[in-house]
Amino acid sequence: MSGKKVLITGAGGFIGSHLAERLVIEGATVRAFVHYNASGKNGWLDESDYRGEMEIVAGDVCDRDTIRSAAKGVEVIFHLAALIAIPYSYQAPFSYMRTNIEGTLNVLQSAIDRGVKKVIHTSTSEVYGTARHVPIDESHPLQAQSPYSASKIGADKAAEAFYHSFGLPIVTIRPFNTFGPRQSGRAVVPTIIAQCLSGEAIRLGSVHPRRDLNYVSNTVDGYILASESDQAVGKTMNLGSGREISIGDLVKVIAGLTKRDVHIEEDHRRVRPEKSEVDRLLADSSQADKILGWKPRVGLEEGLSITIEWMRQNLTRYHSDKYAI
Protein backbone atom coordinates (compact mmCIF):
# COMPACT_ATOMS: atom_id res chain seq x y z
CA MET A 1 0.00 0.00 0.00
CA SER A 2 3.03 2.27 0.14
CA GLY A 3 2.36 5.53 -1.68
CA LYS A 4 -1.26 4.75 -2.54
CA LYS A 5 -3.91 7.37 -1.90
CA VAL A 6 -6.84 5.84 -0.04
CA LEU A 7 -10.17 6.92 1.39
CA ILE A 8 -11.67 5.12 4.38
CA THR A 9 -15.32 5.75 5.21
CA GLY A 10 -16.23 5.00 8.81
CA ALA A 11 -12.61 5.65 9.77
CA GLY A 12 -13.47 6.81 13.28
CA GLY A 13 -15.14 3.53 14.19
CA PHE A 14 -13.91 0.26 15.63
CA ILE A 15 -12.57 -1.57 12.56
CA GLY A 16 -12.10 1.62 10.54
CA SER A 17 -9.70 3.18 13.03
CA HIS A 18 -7.55 0.03 13.16
CA LEU A 19 -7.51 -0.09 9.36
CA ALA A 20 -6.60 3.61 9.07
CA GLU A 21 -3.66 3.19 11.44
CA ARG A 22 -2.39 0.09 9.64
CA LEU A 23 -2.53 1.85 6.28
CA VAL A 24 -0.53 4.77 7.65
CA ILE A 25 2.05 2.34 9.00
CA GLU A 26 2.27 0.69 5.58
CA GLY A 27 2.95 4.02 3.90
CA ALA A 28 -0.41 4.86 2.34
CA THR A 29 -1.69 8.42 2.05
CA VAL A 30 -4.84 8.17 4.14
CA ARG A 31 -7.96 10.31 3.92
CA ALA A 32 -10.12 9.34 6.87
CA PHE A 33 -13.84 10.08 6.47
CA VAL A 34 -15.60 10.33 9.83
CA HIS A 35 -19.21 11.06 10.73
CA TYR A 36 -19.80 14.77 11.26
CA ASN A 37 -20.92 15.90 14.70
CA ALA A 38 -21.27 19.30 16.28
CA SER A 39 -18.56 18.64 18.87
CA GLY A 40 -15.95 18.09 16.17
CA LYS A 41 -14.94 14.68 17.51
CA ASN A 42 -13.40 12.11 15.17
CA GLY A 43 -14.20 8.91 17.02
CA TRP A 44 -11.23 6.72 17.93
CA LEU A 45 -8.94 8.73 15.67
CA ASP A 46 -8.90 11.52 18.26
CA GLU A 47 -6.79 9.23 20.43
CA SER A 48 -4.68 7.69 17.69
CA ASP A 49 -0.93 8.19 17.66
CA TYR A 50 -1.25 8.43 13.87
CA ARG A 51 -3.98 11.05 13.58
CA GLY A 52 -1.47 13.70 12.53
CA GLU A 53 -0.45 11.51 9.60
CA MET A 54 -3.97 11.33 8.16
CA GLU A 55 -6.23 13.81 6.45
CA ILE A 56 -9.44 13.68 8.47
CA VAL A 57 -12.64 14.75 6.73
CA ALA A 58 -16.01 14.97 8.49
CA GLY A 59 -19.28 14.35 6.69
CA ASP A 60 -22.10 11.90 6.13
CA VAL A 61 -22.20 9.08 3.58
CA CYS A 62 -25.84 9.99 2.98
CA ASP A 63 -24.67 13.29 1.51
CA ARG A 64 -23.63 12.54 -2.08
CA ASP A 65 -21.66 15.73 -2.62
CA THR A 66 -19.55 15.26 0.52
CA ILE A 67 -18.59 11.74 -0.49
CA ARG A 68 -17.85 12.79 -4.06
CA SER A 69 -15.55 15.51 -2.77
CA ALA A 70 -13.79 13.12 -0.40
CA ALA A 71 -13.20 10.62 -3.23
CA LYS A 72 -11.27 13.12 -5.36
CA GLY A 73 -7.77 11.95 -6.19
CA VAL A 74 -7.90 8.62 -4.36
CA GLU A 75 -7.00 5.24 -5.85
CA VAL A 76 -8.75 2.93 -3.39
CA ILE A 77 -11.88 3.38 -1.27
CA PHE A 78 -12.39 1.24 1.82
CA HIS A 79 -16.09 1.55 2.59
CA LEU A 80 -16.86 0.74 6.23
CA ALA A 81 -19.33 3.49 7.20
CA ALA A 82 -22.62 1.96 8.33
CA LEU A 83 -25.21 1.74 11.07
CA ILE A 84 -24.48 -1.65 12.62
CA ALA A 85 -26.28 -2.17 15.95
CA ILE A 86 -28.90 -4.86 15.34
CA PRO A 87 -31.21 -4.04 18.31
CA TYR A 88 -31.51 -0.38 17.25
CA SER A 89 -32.41 -1.45 13.71
CA TYR A 90 -35.74 -2.70 15.09
CA GLN A 91 -36.44 0.83 16.31
CA ALA A 92 -35.10 2.82 13.36
CA PRO A 93 -35.24 0.64 10.21
CA PHE A 94 -35.52 3.62 7.86
CA SER A 95 -32.24 5.05 9.16
CA TYR A 96 -30.52 1.75 8.42
CA MET A 97 -31.88 1.53 4.90
CA ARG A 98 -30.88 5.10 4.19
CA THR A 99 -27.38 4.95 5.66
CA ASN A 100 -26.41 1.45 4.58
CA ILE A 101 -28.03 1.31 1.14
CA GLU A 102 -28.21 4.93 0.01
CA GLY A 103 -24.86 5.69 1.63
CA THR A 104 -23.27 2.80 -0.23
CA LEU A 105 -24.80 3.98 -3.50
CA ASN A 106 -23.23 7.39 -2.94
CA VAL A 107 -19.82 5.77 -2.42
CA LEU A 108 -20.17 3.59 -5.52
CA GLN A 109 -21.30 6.45 -7.75
CA SER A 110 -18.55 8.70 -6.43
CA ALA A 111 -16.00 5.99 -7.18
CA ILE A 112 -17.16 5.91 -10.80
CA ASP A 113 -17.24 9.69 -11.11
CA ARG A 114 -13.73 10.03 -9.69
CA GLY A 115 -12.15 7.12 -11.55
CA VAL A 116 -11.29 5.20 -8.40
CA LYS A 117 -9.29 2.06 -9.22
CA LYS A 118 -10.80 -0.20 -6.56
CA VAL A 119 -13.51 -0.23 -3.91
CA ILE A 120 -13.42 -2.55 -0.90
CA HIS A 121 -17.00 -2.83 0.31
CA THR A 122 -17.89 -4.11 3.78
CA SER A 123 -20.59 -6.72 4.22
CA THR A 124 -21.41 -8.78 7.34
CA SER A 125 -22.01 -12.42 8.20
CA GLU A 126 -25.47 -11.36 9.40
CA VAL A 127 -26.63 -11.39 5.76
CA TYR A 128 -26.57 -15.20 5.88
CA GLY A 129 -29.03 -15.45 8.75
CA THR A 130 -29.18 -18.75 10.61
CA ALA A 131 -26.92 -21.23 8.86
CA ARG A 132 -28.64 -23.68 6.51
CA HIS A 133 -25.33 -25.49 6.13
CA VAL A 134 -21.99 -25.17 7.87
CA PRO A 135 -19.40 -24.02 7.37
CA ILE A 136 -20.98 -21.11 5.51
CA ASP A 137 -19.40 -20.33 2.15
CA GLU A 138 -20.19 -17.36 -0.08
CA SER A 139 -22.84 -19.32 -2.01
CA HIS A 140 -25.01 -19.67 1.10
CA PRO A 141 -28.46 -18.05 0.65
CA LEU A 142 -28.90 -14.52 1.98
CA GLN A 143 -31.61 -14.25 4.64
CA ALA A 144 -32.77 -10.91 6.06
CA GLN A 145 -33.58 -11.73 9.68
CA SER A 146 -33.29 -8.13 10.92
CA PRO A 147 -33.67 -4.68 9.38
CA TYR A 148 -29.90 -4.36 9.74
CA SER A 149 -29.20 -7.49 7.73
CA ALA A 150 -31.75 -6.43 5.12
CA SER A 151 -29.97 -3.10 4.70
CA LYS A 152 -26.61 -4.81 4.31
CA ILE A 153 -27.99 -7.26 1.75
CA GLY A 154 -29.25 -4.26 -0.19
CA ALA A 155 -25.82 -2.62 0.00
CA ASP A 156 -24.09 -5.83 -1.09
CA LYS A 157 -26.41 -6.16 -4.07
CA ALA A 158 -25.80 -2.54 -5.03
CA ALA A 159 -22.06 -3.26 -5.04
CA GLU A 160 -22.64 -6.36 -7.15
CA ALA A 161 -24.78 -4.38 -9.59
CA PHE A 162 -22.16 -1.64 -10.01
CA TYR A 163 -19.53 -4.26 -10.78
CA HIS A 164 -21.66 -5.97 -13.44
CA SER A 165 -23.35 -2.87 -14.86
CA PHE A 166 -20.55 -0.32 -14.85
CA GLY A 167 -17.38 -2.36 -14.49
CA LEU A 168 -16.51 -0.81 -11.13
CA PRO A 169 -13.59 -2.82 -9.68
CA ILE A 170 -15.03 -3.88 -6.34
CA VAL A 171 -14.33 -6.52 -3.71
CA THR A 172 -16.86 -7.32 -1.00
CA ILE A 173 -15.38 -8.29 2.35
CA ARG A 174 -17.76 -10.25 4.61
CA PRO A 175 -16.36 -10.29 8.18
CA PHE A 176 -17.65 -12.74 10.78
CA ASN A 177 -18.08 -11.22 14.26
CA THR A 178 -14.94 -9.10 14.53
CA PHE A 179 -13.86 -8.22 18.08
CA GLY A 180 -11.01 -6.40 19.76
CA PRO A 181 -10.00 -3.15 21.47
CA ARG A 182 -12.25 -0.13 20.82
CA GLN A 183 -15.39 -2.14 20.07
CA SER A 184 -18.52 -0.53 21.49
CA GLY A 185 -20.42 -1.87 24.47
CA ARG A 186 -23.34 -2.87 22.27
CA ALA A 187 -21.36 -5.90 20.99
CA VAL A 188 -21.35 -9.19 22.88
CA VAL A 189 -17.61 -9.56 23.58
CA PRO A 190 -17.10 -6.16 25.28
CA THR A 191 -20.47 -6.59 27.02
CA ILE A 192 -19.29 -9.82 28.63
CA ILE A 193 -15.80 -8.53 29.43
CA ALA A 194 -17.09 -5.30 31.01
CA GLN A 195 -19.52 -7.21 33.20
CA CYS A 196 -16.88 -9.78 34.18
CA LEU A 197 -14.51 -7.03 35.25
CA SER A 198 -17.21 -5.12 37.11
CA GLY A 199 -19.21 -7.76 38.97
CA GLU A 200 -20.49 -11.30 39.25
CA ALA A 201 -23.70 -11.17 37.19
CA ILE A 202 -23.49 -11.40 33.41
CA ARG A 203 -26.73 -10.08 31.92
CA LEU A 204 -27.34 -11.37 28.41
CA GLY A 205 -30.05 -12.29 25.96
CA SER A 206 -29.97 -15.74 24.38
CA VAL A 207 -26.86 -17.74 25.22
CA HIS A 208 -27.39 -20.65 22.79
CA PRO A 209 -26.43 -18.86 19.51
CA ARG A 210 -23.04 -19.87 18.16
CA ARG A 211 -20.69 -17.35 16.62
CA ASP A 212 -17.44 -17.30 14.64
CA LEU A 213 -15.33 -14.68 16.43
CA ASN A 214 -12.37 -13.13 14.61
CA TYR A 215 -9.82 -10.72 16.08
CA VAL A 216 -9.72 -7.26 14.51
CA SER A 217 -6.14 -7.42 13.19
CA ASN A 218 -7.11 -10.52 11.18
CA THR A 219 -9.96 -8.60 9.58
CA VAL A 220 -7.67 -5.66 8.77
CA ASP A 221 -5.25 -8.09 7.12
CA GLY A 222 -8.10 -9.20 4.85
CA TYR A 223 -8.98 -5.65 3.80
CA ILE A 224 -5.41 -4.88 2.80
CA LEU A 225 -4.87 -8.14 0.93
CA ALA A 226 -8.16 -7.62 -0.94
CA SER A 227 -7.07 -4.13 -2.00
CA GLU A 228 -3.88 -5.55 -3.48
CA SER A 229 -5.42 -8.48 -5.38
CA ASP A 230 -6.69 -8.20 -8.95
CA GLN A 231 -8.06 -11.76 -8.73
CA ALA A 232 -10.44 -10.69 -5.95
CA VAL A 233 -12.28 -8.12 -8.07
CA GLY A 234 -15.96 -8.95 -8.48
CA LYS A 235 -15.90 -11.48 -5.65
CA THR A 236 -17.18 -11.70 -2.09
CA MET A 237 -14.78 -12.95 0.56
CA ASN A 238 -15.70 -14.42 3.94
CA LEU A 239 -13.27 -13.54 6.73
CA GLY A 240 -13.82 -15.82 9.70
CA SER A 241 -11.83 -17.96 12.09
CA GLY A 242 -13.47 -21.25 11.13
CA ARG A 243 -14.22 -21.90 14.79
CA GLU A 244 -17.59 -21.46 16.48
CA ILE A 245 -18.47 -20.95 20.13
CA SER A 246 -21.79 -20.47 21.90
CA ILE A 247 -22.38 -17.25 23.83
CA GLY A 248 -22.70 -19.31 27.01
CA ASP A 249 -19.32 -20.97 26.45
CA LEU A 250 -17.80 -17.62 25.53
CA VAL A 251 -18.76 -16.37 28.99
CA LYS A 252 -16.88 -19.31 30.52
CA VAL A 253 -13.75 -18.57 28.46
CA ILE A 254 -13.78 -14.86 29.34
CA ALA A 255 -14.50 -15.61 33.01
CA GLY A 256 -11.47 -17.92 33.04
CA LEU A 257 -9.22 -15.33 31.42
CA THR A 258 -10.38 -12.63 33.84
CA LYS A 259 -10.23 -15.06 36.79
CA ARG A 260 -13.76 -14.20 37.86
CA ASP A 261 -16.49 -16.44 39.27
CA VAL A 262 -19.63 -15.27 37.46
CA HIS A 263 -23.16 -16.38 36.73
CA ILE A 264 -25.46 -15.59 33.80
CA GLU A 265 -28.79 -13.81 34.17
CA GLU A 266 -31.23 -13.49 31.26
CA ASP A 267 -32.18 -9.92 30.38
CA HIS A 268 -35.33 -10.06 28.27
CA ARG A 269 -34.50 -6.67 26.72
CA ARG A 270 -31.47 -8.26 25.04
CA VAL A 271 -33.38 -11.15 23.47
CA ARG A 272 -34.02 -10.76 19.74
CA PRO A 273 -37.47 -11.50 18.31
CA GLU A 274 -37.70 -15.26 17.86
CA LYS A 275 -37.56 -15.34 14.07
CA SER A 276 -34.88 -12.67 14.01
CA GLU A 277 -32.29 -14.53 16.07
CA VAL A 278 -29.38 -15.93 14.08
CA ASP A 279 -28.65 -19.24 15.77
CA ARG A 280 -25.40 -20.27 14.14
CA LEU A 281 -22.58 -18.66 12.16
CA LEU A 282 -19.45 -20.54 11.14
CA ALA A 283 -17.28 -19.30 8.28
CA ASP A 284 -15.77 -21.10 5.36
CA SER A 285 -12.98 -18.68 4.42
CA SER A 286 -11.25 -20.97 1.94
CA GLN A 287 -11.84 -18.55 -0.93
CA ALA A 288 -9.97 -15.78 0.92
CA ASP A 289 -7.19 -18.26 1.61
CA LYS A 290 -7.00 -19.38 -2.02
CA ILE A 291 -7.23 -15.97 -3.67
CA LEU A 292 -5.73 -13.63 -1.07
CA GLY A 293 -3.51 -15.96 0.89
CA TRP A 294 -5.43 -14.83 3.98
CA LYS A 295 -5.52 -16.79 7.22
CA PRO A 296 -6.37 -15.53 10.72
CA ARG A 297 -3.10 -15.00 12.57
CA VAL A 298 -4.54 -14.25 16.03
CA GLY A 299 -6.68 -16.92 17.67
CA LEU A 300 -9.69 -16.51 19.96
CA GLU A 301 -7.99 -16.82 23.35
CA GLU A 302 -5.07 -14.62 22.35
CA GLY A 303 -7.40 -11.98 20.93
CA LEU A 304 -9.60 -12.09 24.01
CA SER A 305 -6.58 -11.67 26.28
CA ILE A 306 -5.46 -8.58 24.37
CA THR A 307 -8.99 -7.17 24.43
CA ILE A 308 -9.42 -7.84 28.16
CA GLU A 309 -6.18 -6.06 29.00
CA TRP A 310 -7.19 -3.07 26.87
CA MET A 311 -10.60 -2.95 28.53
CA ARG A 312 -9.02 -3.08 32.01
CA GLN A 313 -7.26 0.15 31.10
CA ASN A 314 -10.41 1.68 29.59
CA LEU A 315 -13.20 0.30 31.77
CA THR A 316 -14.60 3.74 32.56
CA ARG A 317 -15.68 3.99 28.91
CA TYR A 318 -18.10 1.11 29.43
CA HIS A 319 -21.25 1.10 31.54
CA SER A 320 -21.71 -2.52 32.52
CA ASP A 321 -24.94 -1.77 34.41
CA LYS A 322 -26.65 -0.39 31.32
CA TYR A 323 -27.91 -2.07 28.15
CA ALA A 324 -26.37 -0.38 25.11
CA ILE A 325 -28.36 -0.92 21.93
N, C-alpha and C positions, 0 to 999 in steps of 0.2 A: 504493500500500500504506500510505500515511500514516494512522496511527491504528488500523490493523487489528491485532487480536490473533491471533498465529499460533503454531503449534506445529511444530517441525521435528524429526522423528526422524532419528537418525544425524547430528546436528548437529556432532559432534566429528570427523567424517570429512573426506575430501578435498572432495567437492562440497558436502556439508552445511555445512562451515565457511565456504566462500565464499558460499553462499546466505544463511546466518545474518548474515554481515557486511553483505551488500548490503541485506537487509531492514531492518537497523538504520539504515543510511544513508538508506534511503527513508522512514524514520519509523514503521515497524511496531513494535508491542510484541511482542518475540520471546521465546518460551519454547523453550529449546534442550534437547532430550532427548538425553542421551549415555549410552553403555553404562556401567553401573556396574562399577567395579573397586575392589579393596581399597586401592589407593594413592590413590584420590580424584582421579585425573587425568581431565581433560575433553577429551582429544585435542588437536586443533589450536586449540581455543578457549582453552586455557591461555596461548597466546602471542598471542592476538588483542588488538588495540588496543581492540576493542569489547566485550570480555567483561564489563566492568562495566555495559554497557547492555543485557545480556540476563539473563533468569532461566534459570539452568542447573539442570536436573533430571536426576539419574542414575537409571537403571533398566534394564529389559530389555523389549524389545517382546514377548518370549514370556510376560511376566507381565501378564495381562489387567487386573488391578486397578491396576497402576502406570500403564499407558497410559490407562486410563479416568480416573484422577486427573489426569494431565498434560493431558488434553483438555478439562478443565473450563474453561468461559469463553472458549474460543478460537473464532474464526470460520473460520479456514483451517488445515488440516493439510497440511504438506509431508512426505510419507512417503519417506524415503531410507534408513532403517535396513535393513541386509541383510548377509548373508555374501556376498562377491563374488569371492573368489579361485578361479578355475576349477580349478587343479591340486589345491588342498586339497579341493575337492568330490568328487574321486575317492576320497579317504581318509575323508571324514566326510560321506557323503551325507545321513544322518539329520539332522545338525545343520543342513544347508542347508534341508531340507524343513521342519524345525520353525521355524527363524528366519524364513525367507522366506515360507512359506505361512501357518503358524500366527500368526507375528508380524503379518503383514498382516491376517489375519482379526481380530486383536485391535484393530488400528487402525481398521478399517472398522466394527466393532461399537461401539467407543467413540465414533466419529464420530456414529453414529445415536443412541446413548444421550445424548450431550451436545448434540445439535442443531447440529452443525457445519455451516456453510453450504457448504463446498467442501473436497474432498480432492484433492490432487495426488499421484498415485501414481507411483512410479518403476519403469519397466521397464528393458529392456536390448536392444540389437541382437542379443545372443547368442540370443534366443528365435527368431530367424529361421533359425539354422543357416546352412549354406553356401547362398549365393544360388541360387535356381532361375531368377530373372530379375533383371536390374539395369536401372536402379536399383531398390532395394527400397522398395516402398510398403507402407502399413499392411495391405493385403489379402494380402500374401505369406504363404504357409503358415508355421505355427509348427513348428519341428523341434527336439526336445530332444536335442542332441548331447553334453550333459554333465549331470551331476546338478545343477550350478548352473543351467543354462538350463531344466531341467525344473522346478526350484523357482520360478523366475521366471515361467514360463508358468502354473504353478499360482496364483501370486500375482496375475498379470494377470487370469486367469479369475475369481478371487474378486472382484476389483474390478469386473469386468464384471457378475458376478452380482448384486452389491449395488446396482449402478446400476439394473439391470432389475427386480430383485425388490423392492427397498425404496425406490427413488427417491433413493438417495444421490447427491448432485451430485459427480461424480468425473471427473477428467481423468487419463489415463495418458500420462505423458511417457516416450518411448523414446529415450534418448540413444545415439548411436553413438560409442564409443571416446573418451570425454572424457579430456583430458590437461591438465596444468598444474602450477604450484607446489603442493606438499604431497602429491602423489600418492605412494603407497607404492612401494617397490622391487619389488613383485611384478608391476607393470604394465610393459609393454614399453618405453614411452617413457623413464621414469626409469631402467630397467635399461640401456638403450643409452647414455643420457647419462652415467650414473655410471661406466660402463666406459670411455667415451670420455675422460672427464676424469681417469681413474685409470690408464689403461694403453693398450696397443696391441691387445690381444685382446678381441674382442667375442664373448662366449659366449652363444649363443642356441639355441632349438629350430629349428623350421621357419622358413625365411626367405621361402618363396613365398607365404604367405597375404597377402591384400590387405585393408587396413583403411581405414575412413573416420574420420579423426582430427579431433576438434573441440575447440577450446580451451575451458577451463572457464567463462570469462565468457560465452561464447555460450550454453552450457547453462543457466547461471543466468538469463540473459535469458529463455530459453524457459519456465522455471519461473514466473517472475513474470508474464509475459504470459498464461500459461495460467490463473493464479489470478485474473486480472482479466477473463477472457473468459467470458461466458455461453454463447456459441456453441460453446465447446470442450467443454462438459459432455457426458459420455457418449462422448467420442471418444478415440482414441489418436493421439498426435502423434510422428512421427519428428523427431529433432533431429540432423542430420548436416551435414557440410560440402558433400556432393555431389562430393567428390573422393576418389579412392582411391589408395593407395600400398602397394607391397609392403614387407614388413619389411626385406628386403635393401636396397631403395632408400631406406627411411627411415634406415638406418644411414649411407648415403652422404650424405644431407642433413645429418644431425646431425654427422657427421665434418667436413663442410665448415664448418658453423657454429661448431664448436669448434676448427677448424683443427688437427685431428689426423689422422695417417696410421695407419689401423687395418686390421685384418683380422678376418674372422668365423671363429669356430670353433664347430662343432656340439657342443652339450651334450645328450646323449641324455636326461638327466633332464628337460629342458625340452620335449621333444617330446610332444605329446598323442597318445593312442591314435589309430590311423589313422582310424577312423570318427567320432571325436570332434572332429577338427580342423575348424574353420570356415574354408574356403578363401577366401571372398570376401564382404566387406560393403561396400555402397555405398548411401548413403541417398537416397531421394526424400523431401524435406522440404517438398514443395509444399503439403501440407495445412496445415502450421504457418505457412507464408508466407501462404496464403489466409485462414485463420481468425484467426491471431494477429498477422499482420504481422511474423513472425519471420524474420530472416536472420542467418547468422553474420557478425559484425562483425570478428572477428580471424581472419586466415588461418593456414595451417599454419606457414609460415616465421616469421611474426611471433610466433605463440604459442610455437614451439620456442625462439626467441631469448630470450623472457621466461623460459621455464622453465629454460633452460640457465643464465642469469644467476642465477636464484634458487638453483639446485642448486650453482653454484660457491660460493655463500655458506653452503650447508647440506650440503656434501658429507660431513661427518662423520656425518650421519644415515643414510647409505647405505653398505652393505657390498658393494662391487662384486665381491669375491672369493667371495661366498656366493650361493647360489640361494635366493631368498625365494619360498615358495609361498603 
